[in-house]
Amino acid sequence: MHPHAASFVGLSTAAAPAAPPPGFVPRRLARGQVLCAPGDGRNLVFFVASGRLRVHLTGASRELTLAFLEPGDVYSTHSPAWVTAAAATTVWTVDTRAFMARLADDPALLPPVMAVLGRLLTGAVGLVEDLAFREVPARLARFVLGLAQRRGEHDGEGWRVPLDLSLEDIASLLGSTRQTVSALVSQWQREGLLERRGRRCLRIPSAQAMQALELVAGRGGA
């Protein structure tokens, strides 16, 4: 195994090493700063050491978020999507050819790369499916249920769900607007379907009620 392979593989499941592996160059980004854009010509692989990056498509009047990259994720600047810092972020970059040579020497580096690509593909397919077949309430209900399934803690009959994305981030993931998502969250709070537990936590009193909402809202189509 390459002497730094354990560090690379561990990036997807544990804290990143304090310093970049040999050959990688650290770069710091302020919130809102663009790391790469379609057609900018650079061909680098990067690891997210800290912070959060947003992978998104940008049109004349709207943006669609495909995924957020968290510490330990691996991605490339050679992409048809924009990559923008969603928070103060540090990345470690390396030339793609150098990374591919290292990957050929040690296939153990492949799992973190495949995990991110799989998440991006799943997110893109889900976004297309939502835009084609679901209205915003159904998209939001499915998103909340997905958070509960992946990260929620069972709390009696309900679920506590950590929420480290802003309403604007969620709206971009759903192909909607912040105003629409905010109005739906407020409505569901009044109806007892959601509870806010501080700025970074939601509580779903009844997953069954949220699932029923997703089904009913989804029947209307796009």
C-alpha positions in Angstrom: 0.0 0.0 0.0 1.2 3.5 -0.7 2.4 5.1 2.5 -0.3 7.8 2.4 -3.1 5.5 1.2 -4.5 5.1 4.7 -4.8 8.9 5.0 -6.6 9.1 1.7 -9.1 6.3 2.5 -9.6 7.6 6.0 -10.7 11.0 4.7 -14.1 9.7 3.9 -14.8 8.4 7.4 -12.5 10.3 9.9 -10.9 13.6 10.5 -8.6 14.7 7.8 -4.8 14.7 8.5 -3.4 18.0 9.9 -1.2 18.5 6.8 -1.7 17.6 3.1 0.0 14.5 1.7 3.1 15.0 -0.4 2.3 16.5 -3.8 -0.9 18.2 -2.6 -1.1 22.0 -2.4 -3.4 23.6 0.2 -5.8 26.4 -0.8 -8.1 28.4 1.3 -11.4 29.7 0.0 -13.8 32.3 1.5 -17.5 31.7 1.6 -18.9 32.4 -1.9 -15.5 32.1 -3.6 -15.5 29.9 -6.8 -13.0 27.0 -6.8 -13.8 26.0 -10.4 -16.2 26.7 -13.2 -17.1 24.9 -16.5 -14.5 25.4 -19.1 -11.9 27.1 -17.0 -9.2 24.7 -18.2 -7.7 23.5 -15.0 -7.5 19.8 -14.4 -7.0 19.1 -10.7 -8.2 16.6 -8.1 -8.9 18.0 -4.7 -9.7 16.8 -1.2 -11.9 18.9 1.1 -9.9 19.3 4.3 -12.4 21.6 6.1 -15.5 23.6 5.4 -18.1 22.8 2.7 -18.3 23.2 -1.1 -21.4 23.4 -3.2 -21.5 21.6 -6.6 -24.1 23.4 -8.7 -25.4 24.3 -12.2 -26.0 28.0 -12.9 -28.3 29.5 -15.4 -29.4 33.0 -16.3 -32.0 33.2 -13.5 -31.6 30.2 -11.2 -29.2 27.7 -9.8 -29.5 23.9 -9.1 -27.4 22.3 -6.4 -26.2 18.8 -7.2 -24.4 18.1 -4.0 -22.4 19.5 -1.1 -18.9 18.3 -0.6 -17.8 17.8 3.1 -14.4 17.2 4.7 -13.0 14.0 3.4 -14.7 14.2 0.0 -12.8 14.0 -3.3 -13.7 15.8 -6.5 -12.2 17.2 -9.7 -12.1 20.7 -11.2 -12.6 19.0 -14.6 -16.4 19.1 -14.4 -19.4 20.7 -16.2 -20.6 22.1 -12.9 -19.5 25.0 -10.7 -17.9 24.4 -7.4 -18.3 27.2 -4.9 -17.4 27.5 -1.2 -20.5 27.4 0.9 -18.4 28.2 4.0 -14.8 29.1 4.7 -13.1 26.0 3.2 -9.6 24.5 2.8 -8.9 22.1 0.0 -5.8 20.2 -1.0 -5.2 20.1 -4.8 -3.0 17.9 -7.0 -2.6 17.6 -10.7 -5.0 15.0 -12.1 -2.3 13.1 -13.9 -0.2 12.8 -10.7 -3.3 11.6 -8.9 -4.1 9.0 -11.6 -0.6 7.7 -11.4 -0.9 7.3 -7.7 -4.3 5.7 -8.1 -2.8 3.2 -10.6 -0.2 2.3 -8.0 -2.7 1.8 -5.2 -6.4 1.1 -6.0 -7.2 1.5 -2.3 -7.5 5.3 -3.1 -10.5 4.6 -5.3 -13.4 4.2 -2.7 -13.5 7.8 -1.6 -13.7 9.0 -5.2 -16.4 6.5 -6.1 -18.4 7.4 -3.0 -18.6 11.1 -4.0 -19.3 10.3 -7.7 -22.1 8.0 -6.6 -23.6 10.6 -4.4 -23.5 13.2 -7.2 -25.1 10.8 -9.6 -27.8 9.9 -7.1 -28.5 13.6 -6.4 -28.6 14.5 -10.1 -31.1 11.7 -10.9 -33.2 12.6 -7.8 -33.3 16.2 -8.8 -34.4 15.4 -12.4 -37.1 13.0 -11.0 -38.3 15.7 -8.5 -38.5 18.4 -11.1 -40.3 16.2 -13.6 -42.8 14.4 -11.2 -43.1 16.2 -7.9 -44.2 19.5 -6.6 -42.2 21.4 -4.1 -44.1 20.2 -1.0 -43.4 16.5 -2.0 -39.8 17.3 -2.7 -39.4 19.0 0.7 -41.2 16.2 2.6 -39.0 13.6 0.9 -35.8 15.6 1.7 -36.8 15.8 5.4 -37.6 12.1 5.5 -34.2 11.4 3.9 -32.4 13.4 6.5 -34.2 11.5 9.2 -33.3 8.2 7.7 -29.6 9.1 7.3 -28.9 11.2 10.3 -31.9 11.3 12.6 -32.2 10.1 16.2 -35.3 8.4 17.3 -37.1 10.4 19.9 -40.1 8.6 21.3 -42.6 8.6 18.4 -40.7 11.2 16.4 -37.2 12.0 15.1 -34.7 14.7 15.9 -32.8 15.7 12.8 -29.6 17.8 12.7 -29.8 20.5 10.1 -26.6 22.2 9.1 -27.9 23.6 5.8 -29.6 26.9 5.4 -33.1 27.2 3.9 -31.4 28.7 0.8 -29.2 25.7 0.5 -32.2 23.4 0.8 -34.2 25.4 -1.7 -31.3 25.1 -4.2 -31.1 21.3 -3.7 -34.8 21.1 -4.4 -34.9 23.4 -7.4 -37.1 25.9 -5.5 -36.7 29.3 -3.8 -35.9 30.2 -0.2 -39.3 31.9 0.1 -41.2 28.8 -0.9 -39.3 26.5 1.4 -39.6 28.9 4.3 -43.3 29.3 3.8 -43.8 25.5 3.7 -41.7 25.0 6.9 -43.7 27.6 8.7 -47.0 26.1 7.5 -45.9 22.6 8.6 -44.9 24.0 12.0 -48.3 25.5 12.5 -49.9 22.1 11.5 -47.7 20.2 13.9 -45.8 18.3 11.2 -42.4 19.9 12.0 -40.9 21.4 15.1 -37.8 23.7 15.1 -35.4 22.9 17.9 -33.0 25.8 17.5 -31.4 26.9 14.3 -29.7 23.6 13.6 -32.2 21.0 14.5 -35.7 19.8 13.4 -38.0 17.4 15.0 -40.5 15.3 13.1 -43.2 14.4 15.5 -44.6 11.6 13.2 -42.7 10.1 10.3 -45.9 8.5 9.2 -47.6 11.9 8.9 -44.7 13.2 6.9 -44.7 10.1 4.6 -48.5 10.7 4.1 -47.8 14.3 3.2 -45.2 13.3 0.7 -47.6 10.8 -1.0 -50.5 13.3 -1.1 -48.3 16.2 -2.3 -46.7 14.0 -4.9 -49.9 13.1 -6.7 -50.3 16.5 -8.2 -47.3 16.2 -10.5 -44.9 19.0 -11.3 
